[in-house]
Amino acid sequence: MDEKILKLKEWVDQSDNIVFFGGAGVSTESNIPDFRSVDGLYNQEYDYPPETILSHTFFMRNPEEFYRFYKNKMLLLDAKPNAAHLKLAELEAKGKLKAVVTQNIDGLHQAAGSKVVYELHGSVHRNYCMKCGKFFGPEYIAAAEGVPHCDACGGMIKPDVVLYEEGLDQEVIEGAVTAISRADVLIIGGTSLVVYPAAGLIDYYRGNKLVLINKSSTPRDRIADLIINDSIGKVFSEI
């Protein structure tokens, strides 16, 4: 076994206070495209760039085009948890992992069995009528023709997903900060660490076992105690 994997395994074995912070790379192995890799969403062609479509202003002005993109590229309900999701759920069940902090909106951590998950950017699994507040599951959104509307009052439904120009949920941020600041081991995986404010949360970590698992280098490599440049599913299946 690789020396770095052995070190990670040792830290995981010895700790009962691990926090995992993950990004799009955690879900790409479940065939969910990320935003910034060569074959990610940002490098595909649409009438508008994805960052424009996924803004609050665009959603309000052009909900038809927003939902056309959203249903096609983000509402991927057939995706299944991969080795990384399953290992994290297993570590939580064993009392070793205290929380997952994720930038993903796919709900795959919960599908794998994780209970304490801080979803920084919301979830496709929660949708609300903007008029009366009624809740709708993702299947309702997927089945709707064009823009989904509330079956109670007719109001437009919005996914509980943080769009550009919108702020993060304060309770979620506080929970994530508390978990990270108390962690013995902080494992960061599948994220470029360039999206703020999410990436800034790792500054709250006070320990000396900061692990970065990512296929490419990140701006935070210099502060990491252990760097593994590989697929997160592969690494987790080895520990």
Biotite code that builds the C-alpha atoms (Angstrom):
import biotite.structure as struc

atoms = struc.array([
    struc.Atom([0.000, 0.000, 0.000], chain_id="A", res_id=1, res_name="MET", atom_name="CA", element="C"),
    struc.Atom([1.189, 3.510, -0.820], chain_id="A", res_id=2, res_name="ASP", atom_name="CA", element="C"),
    struc.Atom([3.029, 5.266, 2.010], chain_id="A", res_id=3, res_name="GLU", atom_name="CA", element="C"),
    struc.Atom([0.620, 8.228, 1.967], chain_id="A", res_id=4, res_name="LYS", atom_name="CA", element="C"),
    struc.Atom([-2.430, 5.955, 2.079], chain_id="A", res_id=5, res_name="ILE", atom_name="CA", element="C"),
    struc.Atom([-0.877, 4.148, 5.037], chain_id="A", res_id=6, res_name="LEU", atom_name="CA", element="C"),
    struc.Atom([-0.410, 7.464, 6.850], chain_id="A", res_id=7, res_name="LYS", atom_name="CA", element="C"),
    struc.Atom([-4.030, 8.409, 6.171], chain_id="A", res_id=8, res_name="LEU", atom_name="CA", element="C"),
    struc.Atom([-5.213, 4.999, 7.373], chain_id="A", res_id=9, res_name="LYS", atom_name="CA", element="C"),
    struc.Atom([-3.177, 5.410, 10.554], chain_id="A", res_id=10, res_name="GLU", atom_name="CA", element="C"),
    struc.Atom([-4.697, 8.824, 11.287], chain_id="A", res_id=11, res_name="TRP", atom_name="CA", element="C"),
    struc.Atom([-8.216, 7.522, 10.592], chain_id="A", res_id=12, res_name="VAL", atom_name="CA", element="C"),
    struc.Atom([-7.664, 4.464, 12.788], chain_id="A", res_id=13, res_name="ASP", atom_name="CA", element="C"),
    struc.Atom([-6.416, 6.600, 15.669], chain_id="A", res_id=14, res_name="GLN", atom_name="CA", element="C"),
    struc.Atom([-9.074, 9.311, 15.543], chain_id="A", res_id=15, res_name="SER", atom_name="CA", element="C"),
    struc.Atom([-12.683, 9.519, 16.675], chain_id="A", res_id=16, res_name="ASP", atom_name="CA", element="C"),
    struc.Atom([-13.093, 13.137, 15.623], chain_id="A", res_id=17, res_name="ASN", atom_name="CA", element="C"),
    struc.Atom([-12.771, 13.307, 11.830], chain_id="A", res_id=18, res_name="ILE", atom_name="CA", element="C"),
    struc.Atom([-14.516, 15.859, 9.628], chain_id="A", res_id=19, res_name="VAL", atom_name="CA", element="C"),
    struc.Atom([-14.722, 15.552, 5.859], chain_id="A", res_id=20, res_name="PHE", atom_name="CA", element="C"),
    struc.Atom([-14.993, 18.577, 3.591], chain_id="A", res_id=21, res_name="PHE", atom_name="CA", element="C"),
    struc.Atom([-15.864, 17.716, -0.011], chain_id="A", res_id=22, res_name="GLY", atom_name="CA", element="C"),
    struc.Atom([-16.611, 19.193, -3.397], chain_id="A", res_id=23, res_name="GLY", atom_name="CA", element="C"),
    struc.Atom([-17.693, 18.158, -6.881], chain_id="A", res_id=24, res_name="ALA", atom_name="CA", element="C"),
    struc.Atom([-14.900, 15.600, -7.265], chain_id="A", res_id=25, res_name="GLY", atom_name="CA", element="C"),
    struc.Atom([-16.621, 13.406, -4.678], chain_id="A", res_id=26, res_name="VAL", atom_name="CA", element="C"),
    struc.Atom([-19.624, 12.971, -6.974], chain_id="A", res_id=27, res_name="SER", atom_name="CA", element="C"),
    struc.Atom([-17.953, 12.771, -10.390], chain_id="A", res_id=28, res_name="THR", atom_name="CA", element="C"),
    struc.Atom([-17.426, 9.040, -9.760], chain_id="A", res_id=29, res_name="GLU", atom_name="CA", element="C"),
    struc.Atom([-21.223, 8.814, -9.511], chain_id="A", res_id=30, res_name="SER", atom_name="CA", element="C"),
    struc.Atom([-21.353, 10.325, -13.027], chain_id="A", res_id=31, res_name="ASN", atom_name="CA", element="C"),
    struc.Atom([-22.366, 13.783, -11.860], chain_id="A", res_id=32, res_name="ILE", atom_name="CA", element="C"),
    struc.Atom([-20.384, 16.374, -13.870], chain_id="A", res_id=33, res_name="PRO", atom_name="CA", element="C"),
    struc.Atom([-18.361, 18.959, -11.981], chain_id="A", res_id=34, res_name="ASP", atom_name="CA", element="C"),
    struc.Atom([-18.032, 22.605, -12.919], chain_id="A", res_id=35, res_name="PHE", atom_name="CA", element="C"),
    struc.Atom([-14.380, 23.272, -13.521], chain_id="A", res_id=36, res_name="ARG", atom_name="CA", element="C"),
    struc.Atom([-12.670, 20.163, -14.849], chain_id="A", res_id=37, res_name="SER", atom_name="CA", element="C"),
    struc.Atom([-11.898, 19.788, -18.549], chain_id="A", res_id=38, res_name="VAL", atom_name="CA", element="C"),
    struc.Atom([-15.157, 17.904, -19.131], chain_id="A", res_id=39, res_name="ASP", atom_name="CA", element="C"),
    struc.Atom([-17.117, 19.797, -16.491], chain_id="A", res_id=40, res_name="GLY", atom_name="CA", element="C"),
    struc.Atom([-20.179, 21.977, -16.964], chain_id="A", res_id=41, res_name="LEU", atom_name="CA", element="C"),
    struc.Atom([-18.176, 25.164, -17.480], chain_id="A", res_id=42, res_name="TYR", atom_name="CA", element="C"),
    struc.Atom([-16.611, 23.762, -20.633], chain_id="A", res_id=43, res_name="ASN", atom_name="CA", element="C"),
    struc.Atom([-19.806, 22.695, -22.345], chain_id="A", res_id=44, res_name="GLN", atom_name="CA", element="C"),
    struc.Atom([-21.758, 25.017, -24.614], chain_id="A", res_id=45, res_name="GLU", atom_name="CA", element="C"),
    struc.Atom([-25.117, 26.610, -23.865], chain_id="A", res_id=46, res_name="TYR", atom_name="CA", element="C"),
    struc.Atom([-26.923, 29.767, -24.929], chain_id="A", res_id=47, res_name="ASP", atom_name="CA", element="C"),
    struc.Atom([-25.618, 31.312, -21.715], chain_id="A", res_id=48, res_name="TYR", atom_name="CA", element="C"),
    struc.Atom([-22.654, 30.380, -19.519], chain_id="A", res_id=49, res_name="PRO", atom_name="CA", element="C"),
    struc.Atom([-23.651, 28.120, -16.581], chain_id="A", res_id=50, res_name="PRO", atom_name="CA", element="C"),
    struc.Atom([-22.636, 30.753, -14.010], chain_id="A", res_id=51, res_name="GLU", atom_name="CA", element="C"),
    struc.Atom([-25.141, 33.143, -15.637], chain_id="A", res_id=52, res_name="THR", atom_name="CA", element="C"),
    struc.Atom([-27.945, 30.580, -15.753], chain_id="A", res_id=53, res_name="ILE", atom_name="CA", element="C"),
    struc.Atom([-27.318, 29.624, -12.126], chain_id="A", res_id=54, res_name="LEU", atom_name="CA", element="C"),
    struc.Atom([-27.706, 33.164, -10.814], chain_id="A", res_id=55, res_name="SER", atom_name="CA", element="C"),
    struc.Atom([-30.633, 34.517, -8.825], chain_id="A", res_id=56, res_name="HIS", atom_name="CA", element="C"),
    struc.Atom([-31.206, 37.282, -11.373], chain_id="A", res_id=57, res_name="THR", atom_name="CA", element="C"),
    struc.Atom([-31.399, 34.826, -14.276], chain_id="A", res_id=58, res_name="PHE", atom_name="CA", element="C"),
    struc.Atom([-33.716, 32.493, -12.352], chain_id="A", res_id=59, res_name="PHE", atom_name="CA", element="C"),
    struc.Atom([-36.160, 35.331, -11.714], chain_id="A", res_id=60, res_name="MET", atom_name="CA", element="C"),
    struc.Atom([-35.970, 36.748, -15.250], chain_id="A", res_id=61, res_name="ARG", atom_name="CA", element="C"),
    struc.Atom([-35.826, 33.558, -17.292], chain_id="A", res_id=62, res_name="ASN", atom_name="CA", element="C"),
    struc.Atom([-37.091, 30.617, -15.236], chain_id="A", res_id=63, res_name="PRO", atom_name="CA", element="C"),
    struc.Atom([-37.855, 28.575, -18.378], chain_id="A", res_id=64, res_name="GLU", atom_name="CA", element="C"),
    struc.Atom([-34.224, 28.533, -19.497], chain_id="A", res_id=65, res_name="GLU", atom_name="CA", element="C"),
    struc.Atom([-33.034, 28.055, -15.904], chain_id="A", res_id=66, res_name="PHE", atom_name="CA", element="C"),
    struc.Atom([-35.174, 24.947, -15.480], chain_id="A", res_id=67, res_name="TYR", atom_name="CA", element="C"),
    struc.Atom([-34.233, 23.574, -18.894], chain_id="A", res_id=68, res_name="ARG", atom_name="CA", element="C"),
    struc.Atom([-30.571, 23.642, -17.834], chain_id="A", res_id=69, res_name="PHE", atom_name="CA", element="C"),
    struc.Atom([-31.263, 22.612, -14.234], chain_id="A", res_id=70, res_name="TYR", atom_name="CA", element="C"),
    struc.Atom([-33.316, 19.538, -15.114], chain_id="A", res_id=71, res_name="LYS", atom_name="CA", element="C"),
    struc.Atom([-30.869, 18.465, -17.805], chain_id="A", res_id=72, res_name="ASN", atom_name="CA", element="C"),
    struc.Atom([-27.598, 18.968, -15.953], chain_id="A", res_id=73, res_name="LYS", atom_name="CA", element="C"),
    struc.Atom([-28.240, 19.159, -12.201], chain_id="A", res_id=74, res_name="MET", atom_name="CA", element="C"),
    struc.Atom([-31.328, 17.120, -11.368], chain_id="A", res_id=75, res_name="LEU", atom_name="CA", element="C"),
    struc.Atom([-29.646, 13.741, -11.765], chain_id="A", res_id=76, res_name="LEU", atom_name="CA", element="C"),
    struc.Atom([-31.918, 11.523, -9.692], chain_id="A", res_id=77, res_name="LEU", atom_name="CA", element="C"),
    struc.Atom([-30.533, 8.202, -10.951], chain_id="A", res_id=78, res_name="ASP", atom_name="CA", element="C"),
    struc.Atom([-27.063, 8.856, -9.481], chain_id="A", res_id=79, res_name="ALA", atom_name="CA", element="C"),
    struc.Atom([-25.932, 6.391, -6.802], chain_id="A", res_id=80, res_name="LYS", atom_name="CA", element="C"),
    struc.Atom([-23.423, 6.846, -3.929], chain_id="A", res_id=81, res_name="PRO", atom_name="CA", element="C"),
    struc.Atom([-19.873, 5.737, -4.735], chain_id="A", res_id=82, res_name="ASN", atom_name="CA", element="C"),
    struc.Atom([-17.034, 4.290, -2.628], chain_id="A", res_id=83, res_name="ALA", atom_name="CA", element="C"),
    struc.Atom([-16.253, 7.670, -1.034], chain_id="A", res_id=84, res_name="ALA", atom_name="CA", element="C"),
    struc.Atom([-19.841, 8.319, 0.088], chain_id="A", res_id=85, res_name="HIS", atom_name="CA", element="C"),
    struc.Atom([-20.145, 4.783, 1.459], chain_id="A", res_id=86, res_name="LEU", atom_name="CA", element="C"),
    struc.Atom([-16.840, 4.894, 3.358], chain_id="A", res_id=87, res_name="LYS", atom_name="CA", element="C"),
    struc.Atom([-17.752, 8.214, 4.991], chain_id="A", res_id=88, res_name="LEU", atom_name="CA", element="C"),
    struc.Atom([-21.118, 6.814, 6.113], chain_id="A", res_id=89, res_name="ALA", atom_name="CA", element="C"),
    struc.Atom([-19.322, 3.759, 7.484], chain_id="A", res_id=90, res_name="GLU", atom_name="CA", element="C"),
    struc.Atom([-16.847, 5.925, 9.429], chain_id="A", res_id=91, res_name="LEU", atom_name="CA", element="C"),
    struc.Atom([-19.725, 7.930, 10.907], chain_id="A", res_id=92, res_name="GLU", atom_name="CA", element="C"),
    struc.Atom([-21.543, 4.742, 11.944], chain_id="A", res_id=93, res_name="ALA", atom_name="CA", element="C"),
    struc.Atom([-18.363, 3.605, 13.717], chain_id="A", res_id=94, res_name="LYS", atom_name="CA", element="C"),
    struc.Atom([-18.262, 6.880, 15.671], chain_id="A", res_id=95, res_name="GLY", atom_name="CA", element="C"),
    struc.Atom([-15.104, 8.103, 13.968], chain_id="A", res_id=96, res_name="LYS", atom_name="CA", element="C"),
    struc.Atom([-16.487, 10.731, 11.594], chain_id="A", res_id=97, res_name="LEU", atom_name="CA", element="C"),
    struc.Atom([-18.346, 13.610, 13.235], chain_id="A", res_id=98, res_name="LYS", atom_name="CA", element="C"),
    struc.Atom([-19.597, 15.482, 10.150], chain_id="A", res_id=99, res_name="ALA", atom_name="CA", element="C"),
    struc.Atom([-19.535, 15.847, 6.393], chain_id="A", res_id=100, res_name="VAL", atom_name="CA", element="C"),
    struc.Atom([-19.359, 19.378, 5.017], chain_id="A", res_id=101, res_name="VAL", atom_name="CA", element="C"),
    struc.Atom([-20.230, 19.370, 1.319], chain_id="A", res_id=102, res_name="THR", atom_name="CA", element="C"),
    struc.Atom([-20.462, 21.838, -1.547], chain_id="A", res_id=103, res_name="GLN", atom_name="CA", element="C"),
    struc.Atom([-22.555, 19.314, -3.495], chain_id="A", res_id=104, res_name="ASN", atom_name="CA", element="C"),
    struc.Atom([-26.320, 19.503, -3.899], chain_id="A", res_id=105, res_name="ILE", atom_name="CA", element="C"),
    struc.Atom([-26.993, 15.895, -4.959], chain_id="A", res_id=106, res_name="ASP", atom_name="CA", element="C"),
    struc.Atom([-27.888, 14.344, -1.582], chain_id="A", res_id=107, res_name="GLY", atom_name="CA", element="C"),
    struc.Atom([-25.622, 11.334, -2.176], chain_id="A", res_id=108, res_name="LEU", atom_name="CA", element="C"),
    struc.Atom([-24.038, 11.506, 1.285], chain_id="A", res_id=109, res_name="HIS", atom_name="CA", element="C"),
    struc.Atom([-27.462, 11.024, 2.872], chain_id="A", res_id=110, res_name="GLN", atom_name="CA", element="C"),
    struc.Atom([-28.323, 8.328, 0.331], chain_id="A", res_id=111, res_name="ALA", atom_name="CA", element="C"),
    struc.Atom([-25.195, 6.461, 1.473], chain_id="A", res_id=112, res_name="ALA", atom_name="CA", element="C"),
    struc.Atom([-26.308, 6.686, 5.108], chain_id="A", res_id=113, res_name="GLY", atom_name="CA", element="C"),
    struc.Atom([-24.535, 9.778, 6.461], chain_id="A", res_id=114, res_name="SER", atom_name="CA", element="C"),
    struc.Atom([-26.589, 11.551, 9.120], chain_id="A", res_id=115, res_name="LYS", atom_name="CA", element="C"),
    struc.Atom([-24.624, 14.732, 9.958], chain_id="A", res_id=116, res_name="VAL", atom_name="CA", element="C"),
    struc.Atom([-24.244, 16.540, 6.639], chain_id="A", res_id=117, res_name="VAL", atom_name="CA", element="C"),
    struc.Atom([-23.817, 20.292, 6.248], chain_id="A", res_id=118, res_name="TYR", atom_name="CA", element="C"),
    struc.Atom([-24.924, 21.164, 2.711], chain_id="A", res_id=119, res_name="GLU", atom_name="CA", element="C"),
    struc.Atom([-23.300, 24.536, 2.032], chain_id="A", res_id=120, res_name="LEU", atom_name="CA", element="C"),
    struc.Atom([-25.011, 25.019, -1.316], chain_id="A", res_id=121, res_name="HIS", atom_name="CA", element="C"),
    struc.Atom([-28.380, 23.424, -0.546], chain_id="A", res_id=122, res_name="GLY", atom_name="CA", element="C"),
    struc.Atom([-29.980, 20.369, -2.134], chain_id="A", res_id=123, res_name="SER", atom_name="CA", element="C"),
    struc.Atom([-31.956, 19.404, -5.233], chain_id="A", res_id=124, res_name="VAL", atom_name="CA", element="C"),
    struc.Atom([-34.068, 17.248, -2.919], chain_id="A", res_id=125, res_name="HIS", atom_name="CA", element="C"),
    struc.Atom([-35.733, 20.269, -1.305], chain_id="A", res_id=126, res_name="ARG", atom_name="CA", element="C"),
    struc.Atom([-37.946, 22.610, -3.312], chain_id="A", res_id=127, res_name="ASN", atom_name="CA", element="C"),
    struc.Atom([-40.346, 25.289, -2.102], chain_id="A", res_id=128, res_name="TYR", atom_name="CA", element="C"),
    struc.Atom([-43.195, 27.341, -3.487], chain_id="A", res_id=129, res_name="CYS", atom_name="CA", element="C"),
    struc.Atom([-42.069, 30.973, -3.455], chain_id="A", res_id=130, res_name="MET", atom_name="CA", element="C"),
    struc.Atom([-45.634, 32.087, -2.738], chain_id="A", res_id=131, res_name="LYS", atom_name="CA", element="C"),
    struc.Atom([-46.984, 29.801, 0.002], chain_id="A", res_id=132, res_name="CYS", atom_name="CA", element="C"),
    struc.Atom([-43.873, 27.854, 1.060], chain_id="A", res_id=133, res_name="GLY", atom_name="CA", element="C"),
    struc.Atom([-45.225, 24.370, 0.310], chain_id="A", res_id=134, res_name="LYS", atom_name="CA", element="C"),
    struc.Atom([-42.493, 21.720, 0.047], chain_id="A", res_id=135, res_name="PHE", atom_name="CA", element="C"),
    struc.Atom([-41.953, 19.575, -3.054], chain_id="A", res_id=136, res_name="PHE", atom_name="CA", element="C"),
    struc.Atom([-39.621, 16.650, -3.686], chain_id="A", res_id=137, res_name="GLY", atom_name="CA", element="C"),
    struc.Atom([-37.312, 16.446, -6.708], chain_id="A", res_id=138, res_name="PRO", atom_name="CA", element="C"),
    struc.Atom([-39.600, 14.038, -8.581], chain_id="A", res_id=139, res_name="GLU", atom_name="CA", element="C"),
    struc.Atom([-42.276, 16.742, -8.773], chain_id="A", res_id=140, res_name="TYR", atom_name="CA", element="C"),
    struc.Atom([-39.749, 19.119, -10.342], chain_id="A", res_id=141, res_name="ILE", atom_name="CA", element="C"),
    struc.Atom([-38.502, 16.511, -12.806], chain_id="A", res_id=142, res_name="ALA", atom_name="CA", element="C"),
    struc.Atom([-42.039, 15.606, -13.910], chain_id="A", res_id=143, res_name="ALA", atom_name="CA", element="C"),
    struc.Atom([-43.233, 19.191, -14.393], chain_id="A", res_id=144, res_name="ALA", atom_name="CA", element="C"),
    struc.Atom([-43.554, 20.591, -17.897], chain_id="A", res_id=145, res_name="GLU", atom_name="CA", element="C"),
    struc.Atom([-41.262, 23.613, -18.098], chain_id="A", res_id=146, res_name="GLY", atom_name="CA", element="C"),
    struc.Atom([-41.329, 25.749, -14.952], chain_id="A", res_id=147, res_name="VAL", atom_name="CA", element="C"),
    struc.Atom([-42.825, 23.857, -11.969], chain_id="A", res_id=148, res_name="PRO", atom_name="CA", element="C"),
    struc.Atom([-45.680, 25.558, -10.150], chain_id="A", res_id=149, res_name="HIS", atom_name="CA", element="C"),
    struc.Atom([-47.310, 24.844, -6.811], chain_id="A", res_id=150, res_name="CYS", atom_name="CA", element="C"),
    struc.Atom([-50.343, 22.563, -6.952], chain_id="A", res_id=151, res_name="ASP", atom_name="CA", element="C"),
    struc.Atom([-51.868, 24.465, -4.030], chain_id="A", res_id=152, res_name="ALA", atom_name="CA", element="C"),
    struc.Atom([-51.530, 28.141, -4.948], chain_id="A", res_id=153, res_name="CYS", atom_name="CA", element="C"),
    struc.Atom([-49.934, 28.241, -8.413], chain_id="A", res_id=154, res_name="GLY", atom_name="CA", element="C"),
    struc.Atom([-46.779, 29.991, -7.228], chain_id="A", res_id=155, res_name="GLY", atom_name="CA", element="C"),
    struc.Atom([-43.426, 29.304, -8.884], chain_id="A", res_id=156, res_name="MET", atom_name="CA", element="C"),
    struc.Atom([-41.276, 26.667, -7.182], chain_id="A", res_id=157, res_name="ILE", atom_name="CA", element="C"),
    struc.Atom([-37.599, 27.288, -6.431], chain_id="A", res_id=158, res_name="LYS", atom_name="CA", element="C"),
    struc.Atom([-35.028, 24.610, -5.623], chain_id="A", res_id=159, res_name="PRO", atom_name="CA", element="C"),
    struc.Atom([-33.398, 25.004, -2.199], chain_id="A", res_id=160, res_name="ASP", atom_name="CA", element="C"),
    struc.Atom([-30.081, 25.496, -3.983], chain_id="A", res_id=161, res_name="VAL", atom_name="CA", element="C"),
    struc.Atom([-27.797, 28.468, -3.353], chain_id="A", res_id=162, res_name="VAL", atom_name="CA", element="C"),
    struc.Atom([-27.556, 30.372, -6.627], chain_id="A", res_id=163, res_name="LEU", atom_name="CA", element="C"),
    struc.Atom([-24.959, 32.974, -7.534], chain_id="A", res_id=164, res_name="TYR", atom_name="CA", element="C"),
    struc.Atom([-25.823, 36.302, -5.833], chain_id="A", res_id=165, res_name="GLU", atom_name="CA", element="C"),
    struc.Atom([-27.441, 34.422, -2.911], chain_id="A", res_id=166, res_name="GLU", atom_name="CA", element="C"),
    struc.Atom([-25.938, 34.036, 0.551], chain_id="A", res_id=167, res_name="GLY", atom_name="CA", element="C"),
    struc.Atom([-25.236, 30.752, 2.298], chain_id="A", res_id=168, res_name="LEU", atom_name="CA", element="C"),
    struc.Atom([-27.517, 29.554, 5.096], chain_id="A", res_id=169, res_name="ASP", atom_name="CA", element="C"),
    struc.Atom([-26.174, 30.918, 8.387], chain_id="A", res_id=170, res_name="GLN", atom_name="CA", element="C"),
    struc.Atom([-27.125, 27.879, 10.475], chain_id="A", res_id=171, res_name="GLU", atom_name="CA", element="C"),
    struc.Atom([-25.392, 25.538, 8.039], chain_id="A", res_id=172, res_name="VAL", atom_name="CA", element="C"),
    struc.Atom([-22.266, 27.729, 8.074], chain_id="A", res_id=173, res_name="ILE", atom_name="CA", element="C"),
    struc.Atom([-22.201, 27.812, 11.880], chain_id="A", res_id=174, res_name="GLU", atom_name="CA", element="C"),
    struc.Atom([-22.594, 24.042, 12.124], chain_id="A", res_id=175, res_name="GLY", atom_name="CA", element="C"),
    struc.Atom([-19.804, 23.472, 9.610], chain_id="A", res_id=176, res_name="ALA", atom_name="CA", element="C"),
    struc.Atom([-17.474, 25.945, 11.324], chain_id="A", res_id=177, res_name="VAL", atom_name="CA", element="C"),
    struc.Atom([-18.060, 24.340, 14.718], chain_id="A", res_id=178, res_name="THR", atom_name="CA", element="C"),
    struc.Atom([-17.388, 20.827, 13.387], chain_id="A", res_id=179, res_name="ALA", atom_name="CA", element="C"),
    struc.Atom([-14.232, 21.888, 11.518], chain_id="A", res_id=180, res_name="ILE", atom_name="CA", element="C"),
    struc.Atom([-12.837, 23.901, 14.438], chain_id="A", res_id=181, res_name="SER", atom_name="CA", element="C"),
    struc.Atom([-13.231, 20.923, 16.800], chain_id="A", res_id=182, res_name="ARG", atom_name="CA", element="C"),
    struc.Atom([-11.883, 18.276, 14.414], chain_id="A", res_id=183, res_name="ALA", atom_name="CA", element="C"),
    struc.Atom([-8.783, 16.233, 15.145], chain_id="A", res_id=184, res_name="ASP", atom_name="CA", element="C"),
    struc.Atom([-8.412, 15.154, 11.484], chain_id="A", res_id=185, res_name="VAL", atom_name="CA", element="C"),
    struc.Atom([-9.774, 17.255, 8.609], chain_id="A", res_id=186, res_name="LEU", atom_name="CA", element="C"),
    struc.Atom([-9.951, 15.426, 5.264], chain_id="A", res_id=187, res_name="ILE", atom_name="CA", element="C"),
    struc.Atom([-10.605, 17.613, 2.229], chain_id="A", res_id=188, res_name="ILE", atom_name="CA", element="C"),
    struc.Atom([-11.498, 15.831, -0.982], chain_id="A", res_id=189, res_name="GLY", atom_name="CA", element="C"),
    struc.Atom([-12.577, 16.498, -4.544], chain_id="A", res_id=190, res_name="GLY", atom_name="CA", element="C"),
    struc.Atom([-12.555, 20.271, -4.384], chain_id="A", res_id=191, res_name="THR", atom_name="CA", element="C"),
    struc.Atom([-10.445, 22.918, -6.108], chain_id="A", res_id=192, res_name="SER", atom_name="CA", element="C"),
    struc.Atom([-10.739, 25.140, -3.003], chain_id="A", res_id=193, res_name="LEU", atom_name="CA", element="C"),
    struc.Atom([-11.310, 28.217, -5.142], chain_id="A", res_id=194, res_name="VAL", atom_name="CA", element="C"),
    struc.Atom([-15.023, 28.799, -4.441], chain_id="A", res_id=195, res_name="VAL", atom_name="CA", element="C"),
    struc.Atom([-15.617, 31.210, -1.580], chain_id="A", res_id=196, res_name="TYR", atom_name="CA", element="C"),
    struc.Atom([-16.965, 31.536, 1.028], chain_id="A", res_id=197, res_name="PRO", atom_name="CA", element="C"),
    struc.Atom([-17.005, 27.718, 1.198], chain_id="A", res_id=198, res_name="ALA", atom_name="CA", element="C"),
    struc.Atom([-13.238, 27.287, 0.738], chain_id="A", res_id=199, res_name="ALA", atom_name="CA", element="C"),
    struc.Atom([-12.551, 29.743, 3.542], chain_id="A", res_id=200, res_name="GLY", atom_name="CA", element="C"),
    struc.Atom([-14.158, 27.414, 6.098], chain_id="A", res_id=201, res_name="LEU", atom_name="CA", element="C"),
    struc.Atom([-11.026, 25.292, 6.292], chain_id="A", res_id=202, res_name="ILE", atom_name="CA", element="C"),
    struc.Atom([-9.267, 28.254, 7.942], chain_id="A", res_id=203, res_name="ASP", atom_name="CA", element="C"),
    struc.Atom([-11.175, 27.347, 11.108], chain_id="A", res_id=204, res_name="TYR", atom_name="CA", element="C"),
    struc.Atom([-9.300, 24.046, 11.423], chain_id="A", res_id=205, res_name="TYR", atom_name="CA", element="C"),
    struc.Atom([-6.865, 24.136, 14.348], chain_id="A", res_id=206, res_name="ARG", atom_name="CA", element="C"),
    struc.Atom([-5.349, 20.659, 14.219], chain_id="A", res_id=207, res_name="GLY", atom_name="CA", element="C"),
    struc.Atom([-2.223, 19.235, 12.617], chain_id="A", res_id=208, res_name="ASN", atom_name="CA", element="C"),
    struc.Atom([-3.697, 16.484, 10.432], chain_id="A", res_id=209, res_name="LYS", atom_name="CA", element="C"),
    struc.Atom([-4.997, 18.326, 7.393], chain_id="A", res_id=210, res_name="LEU", atom_name="CA", element="C"),
    struc.Atom([-5.384, 15.887, 4.495], chain_id="A", res_id=211, res_name="VAL", atom_name="CA", element="C"),
    struc.Atom([-5.926, 17.016, 0.890], chain_id="A", res_id=212, res_name="LEU", atom_name="CA", element="C"),
    struc.Atom([-7.151, 14.387, -1.585], chain_id="A", res_id=213, res_name="ILE", atom_name="CA", element="C"),
    struc.Atom([-7.580, 15.779, -5.085], chain_id="A", res_id=214, res_name="ASN", atom_name="CA", element="C"),
    struc.Atom([-6.524, 14.771, -8.584], chain_id="A", res_id=215, res_name="LYS", atom_name="CA", element="C"),
    struc.Atom([-4.811, 18.123, -9.145], chain_id="A", res_id=216, res_name="SER", atom_name="CA", element="C"),
    struc.Atom([-3.045, 20.633, -6.909], chain_id="A", res_id=217, res_name="SER", atom_name="CA", element="C"),
    struc.Atom([-5.004, 23.279, -4.970], chain_id="A", res_id=218, res_name="THR", atom_name="CA", element="C"),
    struc.Atom([-4.143, 26.754, -3.640], chain_id="A", res_id=219, res_name="PRO", atom_name="CA", element="C"),
    struc.Atom([-4.033, 25.232, -0.135], chain_id="A", res_id=220, res_name="ARG", atom_name="CA", element="C"),
    struc.Atom([-1.489, 22.472, -0.769], chain_id="A", res_id=221, res_name="ASP", atom_name="CA", element="C"),
    struc.Atom([1.192, 24.425, 1.090], chain_id="A", res_id=222, res_name="ARG", atom_name="CA", element="C"),
    struc.Atom([-0.702, 24.235, 4.388], chain_id="A", res_id=223, res_name="ILE", atom_name="CA", element="C"),
    struc.Atom([-1.623, 20.532, 4.145], chain_id="A", res_id=224, res_name="ALA", atom_name="CA", element="C"),
    struc.Atom([0.005, 17.902, 6.365], chain_id="A", res_id=225, res_name="ASP", atom_name="CA", element="C"),
    struc.Atom([-0.705, 15.151, 3.830], chain_id="A", res_id=226, res_name="LEU", atom_name="CA", element="C"),
    struc.Atom([-1.430, 15.479, 0.091], chain_id="A", res_id=227, res_name="ILE", atom_name="CA", element="C"),
    struc.Atom([-2.732, 12.600, -2.032], chain_id="A", res_id=228, res_name="ILE", atom_name="CA", element="C"),
    struc.Atom([-3.209, 13.336, -5.746], chain_id="A", res_id=229, res_name="ASN", atom_name="CA", element="C"),
    struc.Atom([-5.637, 10.619, -6.720], chain_id="A", res_id=230, res_name="ASP", atom_name="CA", element="C"),
    struc.Atom([-9.329, 9.840, -7.090], chain_id="A", res_id=231, res_name="SER", atom_name="CA", element="C"),
    struc.Atom([-11.116, 10.091, -3.769], chain_id="A", res_id=232, res_name="ILE", atom_name="CA", element="C"),
    struc.Atom([-13.156, 6.925, -4.335], chain_id="A", res_id=233, res_name="GLY", atom_name="CA", element="C"),
    struc.Atom([-9.959, 4.962, -4.986], chain_id="A", res_id=234, res_name="LYS", atom_name="CA", element="C"),
    struc.Atom([-8.239, 6.355, -1.904], chain_id="A", res_id=235, res_name="VAL", atom_name="CA", element="C"),
    struc.Atom([-11.213, 5.711, 0.383], chain_id="A", res_id=236, res_name="PHE", atom_name="CA", element="C"),
    struc.Atom([-11.671, 2.173, -0.895], chain_id="A", res_id=237, res_name="SER", atom_name="CA", element="C"),
    struc.Atom([-8.107, 1.471, 0.251], chain_id="A", res_id=238, res_name="GLU", atom_name="CA", element="C"),
    struc.Atom([-8.575, 2.616, 3.825], chain_id="A", res_id=239, res_name="ILE", atom_name="CA", element="C"),
])
